[in-house]
Amino acid sequence: MTDQLITADLVDLDLPSTSRQAAVQALAERLAKAGRVTDLAQFLADIEAREQQMPTGLEGGIGIPHCRSAAVTVPSLAFGRSTTGVDFGAEDGPATLVFMIAAPEGGNTDHMTVLAALARRLVRKAFKQELHDATDAAAVADYIQKEVGA
Amino acid sequence: MIVTVTPNPSLDRTVEVAELRRGEVHRALSGRLDPGGKGVNVSRALTRAGVPTLAVLPSGRAPGGRLQGLLDVLGVPAVTVPIHGATRSNITIVEPDGTTTKLNEAGPVLTVEEIDEITEQAIARSRDASWLVSCGSLPEGMPVDFHATLVRRSRTRTAIDTSGAPLRAAVAAGPDLIKPNHEELAELVGRSLDSLGDVLAAARQLRAGGVGAVLVSLGAGGALLVEETGEWHAATPPVAVRSTVGAGDATLAGFLAAGGTGPDALARAVAYGAAACRLPGSEMPAPHGIPLADVHVGTPQTELALTGDAA
């Protein structure tokens, strides 16, 4: 695969954590700045609509806000890390690792099927530890791309 | 109409206790009774989806009667073949920390006449059906070619979801569709399948051997469909899992409910599997709980790792 799902500018190692909306907004702005999202308001509305349908929090401090949106130009993954945690509705507490998945409406989503890899990584302690310990956004982007990208 | 066959159904009782201690009397905190069996689960999911279905199953003694009663309550139409032995009862004991202890009965031994009657009912009832779906393990004494016989005799399309020797026999009969999971497929082809490319190769090999279509459920890895008109992989973002029991059955039901062919049916299959994972026990998802928009379908990325530490 040639296109990168995630790059250094899509990594926020100090994610705003006052609310879920603040955290989502910060990651979405990174996607917009990178030109991967064209209409920020539309994208945020689509993310929120999906979250309302069913919370995206997983056990073990993980949040996976995601949506398929006409505002997305290219399949993308943004990552944020929070020290205090952000509530994504998981039963066991707030999320410290947040993966935002942005998929374009319709069309070819070949890239997105690699999400299957993310599920497997998330149950691995070493994967989460690496993300918790990382100090460099570029290294995190490379690491996630290598682990998840096929 | 989709006809399902469950040769070895069960009456599943789940009991919750504070702590299980050998040799002591426990007071149950809660208890529930569910119908069990893969074909039965497929019919339950189809019923919830509003797709006409009929479940064919043997039913013996009091547990058989209870099972029938539970299907009645769920509105699942069933044809039961009376048998002399008792339908098996399975007990699951759940403790608050998630520890699960299972006590499964071996199940009844069916007579040749009883087995024939199940086969005859399945063939007769599926004459005008769109699919004949035969699923699950076989009770003691049932020949391993039970599913295979249905495939050979059926006048409609056949889908088989089983494992081990019964799956091997069924595959040799050339069913229209099989739905193995990752482990069942690996056992069938006799080698480990570490990447999506390996799974793809195994599915192609089965198609070359006469199977119409292969739908492989890959757990958190989504599902792969290999059929005449194409090959697709579908997956969802990770979901919060409460119980994977029956998720494979929901996957097959979703696929059949959406027409049983092509990428859209695959997407529905994966959405159903994900929805079933979010529900307790073997509860089957209802249409409003199906996150279809979450599913992404694409060309299989052969290098995607599926097992081991690299996965």
Interface residues (C-beta under 8 A of the other chain):
Chain A: M1 R50 Q53 M54 P55 T56 G57 L58 E59 I62 I64 H66 C67 R68 A90 E91 F99 I101 A103 N108 T109 D110 H111 M112 T113 V114 L115 A116 A117 L118 A119 R120 L122 R124 A150
Chain B: L218 A220 G221 G222 H233 A234 A235 T236 P237 P238 V239 A240 R278 P291 A293 D294 H296 V297 G298 T299 P300 Q301 E303 L304 A305 L306 D309 A311
